[in-house]
Amino acid sequence: MSFVELGVRECTSQSLVRSGISDPNAVQLEAIPSLLKGCDAVIEAPTGSGKTLAFLIPLVERLAGHRGGGIRALIVGPTRELATQIAGVLAGLDPALRTGLLFGGVPYGKQLASLRNSPDVVVGCPGRILDLAQQRQLRFDSVEYLVLDEADEMFDQGFARDVERIIALTPAQGRQTVLASATMPDWVQTMIRKHLQTPDRIVVRKNLEPALEHGLLPVPRDAKIDTLHRLLRQERGQTIVFHRTKHGAKKLARDLDKRGHFAGELQGNLSQNARDRVITSFRKRETWVLVATNVAARGLDIEGVGLVVNYELPETPQWLTHRVGRTARNGETGRALTFITEDDHPQWHKLRRLGAPDLPRLDRTRLLESGEWSYEPQTKPATVPSRTYNRRLLRQRKPARV
């Protein structure tokens, strides 16, 4: 079925074709007809499955070009990178729509200018949206289409109260609300019950998972950097390497650069301009390795990432899912490696108890010598310290700021 057969206007369909998109995928096939009818909707689909177009195409169809008189659509996301990406996709769908892009960490001037230009759509992060609303620089009483994107991350990072305040600024009647998320924990379910009116639920399971090969790589702690160096020498495509801390990501990027890899770093201490330069350089393939904290785990859609390496274990199974979701996107193949040292067994045991997948273990020697992904024979689970010691160690592992 084509986009036009789903009820999308010919002009929007042609915009999609110019962007290299000719047919709707699974999540779009399910979501677009429902949203075109004006229903509230909950879209639950894995990263890289096309959720952004699933809610943007109905938005473009509903607004049907620029019209003055106030902000008609509001899209809220947790990160600057995600907001910027959504605004870029929207501009490609309908250049006539005027968009205000709002996020913190940068001066107000350019953002205030966009608000004075009578935007039809505002895309932004909760903090800056509320900041400007409190300054009476923008109003949402004309909003008819509201999107909460990556809702599970927003609420997990403590944005729930801010998001509630933003919703309260929009009309309760006549507003179509879309909530999109890769996972649906309890706090997201609470938000759905409170703010959405009998929503249609669009659930797309991980039908792209066979395109992803993910293995656990046992590595001695003092051999981690050398192992990563040798893996990167084998890799022909681009790689994203995840570290747990800002300082660790900065140091690792510097060490890789010294070993001859074109590496950039992406972490929370960088200014927005610096973040933009790093991402642009990676997109243009001026750098081949991106060393990042969890700020790059969601909302970053870059084609051609062939390998993701978890150099440090994440804090939760959800972060593991989102990290490896940077590869094998939209039907492409990709690989992910999760390093595990002798010190990581308690944390891996915790992740497994919380729902992380039982990953097969790779033969490190064969992988480094020949590049062959050869899995170890099925063995017993890794030995972990006693339960008492395990609890004490896990309590000491506080999540790092990213």
C-alpha positions, 0 to 999 in steps of 0.5 A: 500500500502506498502513502497516497492509498493511506490517505496522504496528499500527493504533494506530501507523497512526492516530498517523501519520494524526494527523500528516498522514501517510496513506501510506508513501513510497518509502523507507518502503515498502522499509525498513519490511518489512525492519526489521519482520522484524528484519534489519539494514539500510542506508538510503541515501536523499536528504535529505528522503526520509523516512528518519526514519520509515523507522527509527522506525516499526519501532522503535515496533513492536518496543518496543510501549510502555513497559517498565522494565528498561533502555534498549532502543533507542539512536539516535545522530546528529551534531547537537543539532538532528537529535537533538531532531527525531528525539525529537519525531517519536518522541513523536508516534508513541508517547507511551507510550515514554519517551525520554532526549534527550542532547546537549552544550552544556547543563546535565546536570540535565534529561538526568539526570532523563530517565535516572532516568525509566527511558527506553525510548529514548535519542536523542543525540549521541556526545559527551554519550552517552559522557560520561554512559556514562563517569559510569555514568549510563546503560548500554546492555546492554539495547539491542536496536535501534541506529540510526546516523543521518546516518552519513556526517556523523558519521564525516566530522566525526571521530566515528568513534572515539566511535561505535565506543566506543558500539557496543561498549557495546551487545550484539553478539548480538541487536541489530538495527542500522540505518545511515541516510545520504544518501551512502555514502563509504568510511568508512561502508562500512567501518563497515557491514562491521564492525558490521552482519550481512548487512544489507538495503540500501535505496537510494532515488535522488533521485526528488524531484530534478525538484522542485528547481531549482538554478542558479549565479548569477555575482555581483561580490563587491562586489554580493553583499549587494545581490544577496541583498537584492533576491532576498529582496524578491522571495521570498514564502516562507522562505529559508535562506542559507548562509555559510561561517563563524560570524562571516560568518553573524552579520554577514550576518544583522545586515546583512540585518536592517538592510535590513528583512528579518526574519533570524535566525542559526544558527551554532556559537557560539550556546548551545543555548537560543539555537539553539532560539529561532532555529529556533522563530522560523523555524518559526513564521514570526516570521523569514523568513530564516535565515542559517546555517553548515553546522550547518543543512545536515543534520537540519533539517526545516522545511516551506515553505522555498522558497529556499536560497542558497549565499552562500558556496561549501561545502567539499565537494560533499556539503555542497552536496547537504545544503544545497540539501536543505533545500528541495524536501522530500517532493515540494514544489517549491523553488529553490536559488541558488549564488553564484559570484564571480570569486574563487570559480572555483578553489574551484568548479573543485575542487568540480566535480572532486570530483563537484559537478553542472554547474549551469546559469548564471542571467542575473543581470540578468533575475533581479533585474529581473523575477524570471525564472529565465532561464539563460544560453546554453551557454558554455565552462566558467569560466576558472580560473587556471593549475594551479600557482596553482590548487593554491596557492590551494586549499591556502590555503582551510582549511575553517572551523569551524561 
